């Protein structure tokens, strides 16, 4: 996986979209990033850890090539505008979803059917229909 700067990530993401325009998919994930590359054991002291600034990790892949970037909270507005423009420009090749036909024959409403309490009067809260009630 290649960790890129924000501008480089956007240009590479544009290339991924253009490459997969006719066939293929691009998968994008976004998650909170705390700056740690290795997990911290649970039994270690929490006192030595300083809270990091809010960052997010953005990854994109087409199945063969992976790219990623880390965005900080200071540059989030600029990056979000450029990212949203990129997505709007490259989402024109989506397939339309097939809507399910709602006019299928639905089950007719059953009227005049007796409820369980009307069929037999049983003193048990749960009655088994296999044996006759007494």
N, C-alpha and C positions, 0 to 999 in steps of 0.2 A: 504494500500500500504506500502510495506516495503522498506525503504531507506537503501541501502547497500553500502559498499565500492566497489571500482572498481574490485578488484580480486574476491570478494565474488559474485558480480553481474555476472561476466563472468562464474563462476562455476554454479550458479543457472540458468543462461541462457542455459548452456549446458544441465542441467537436464530438463529444459522445452522442449528443442528441442528433447531430447531422449524420453521424455514422449509422445510427439505429433508426433513422427515419423510415426507410422502406421496410425493414424487418428487424425485429429485435426489441428489447426493452431496456430501459434505464431505471435502476432502482436507487432511490435517494432515501437516506436515513438521517435523522437529526436527534441528537441526545445531549443531555447535560454533560459537561466535561469539567472535571475537577483538577486536572493537571497531573494526576497520578498515572503512571504507566504500568505499575505493578500493584496488585491488591495488598491492602494493609491487613495484617493478622488481627483477629478480633481481640486477642488478649493483650495487645500492645497498649501503651498509654496514649490517651487521646490528648493529653496536655501539651505535647510537643507539636501537634498539628495546628497550623494557622489556617483560618478560613480563606479560601482562594476567591478571587473575583469571579463573578458569574461568566462562564464561558460555555460555548456549545460546540460540539463536534459534528460536522456535516460530512457525510460520506456519500459517494456516488459510484456505481459500478454498472457495467453492461454484461457482467458475467465473466469477462476476460480481463478487463483492466479496472483497477480500483484507484480512485483519487479521494482525497480528504482535505479538509481545512478546519482550523479552529478559529472561531469568531469570538471576539471579546465584546463586553457590554458597551464599550465606548464607540465602537464602529458599527453597531448593529443597525442603525437607521440607514446608513449609506449602503451597507451590504444587502439589507432587506429590499431596498428599492431596486438595486441592480439584479438581485436574484429573482424577484417577482417579474421584472421585465423580461428576463431570460426565459422564465417558465411560460409566460404568455406568448412569447414569440415562437416557442418550440412545441407547444401542445396542440398544434393544428392537425396532426396526423393521427389523432385518437379515433378509434372505431366507435361508432354509435352503439349503444347498448340495446339489445333486443328486449322490447317490453313484453311482458307476459300478457296474454289475451285475458282480460277480465270478464269477457262475455261467455266464458265456458259455462256449461250447464251446472248449475249449483243444485245441491240437494234440496228438494222441496221441504218446506216446513211441515213437521208432523203435528197434526192437531188431533185432539180427542184421545190421546194416549194417557193411560192412567199412570200415576207416579208409583213409586215403590211402596209408599205408605198406604195408598189406596188399594193395592193388590192384596195385601195381607197385613194383618195387625200382629206385630211381633213385639215381645217385651224386651228382646235383646237389642243392644245398640247396633250391632253388626249382625246381620242375618245372612245365612247361607241359603241360597236358592236351591241347592241340591236336595235338601231334606225339607219335608213339609213342616210348617210351624205348628206348634201345639197350643 
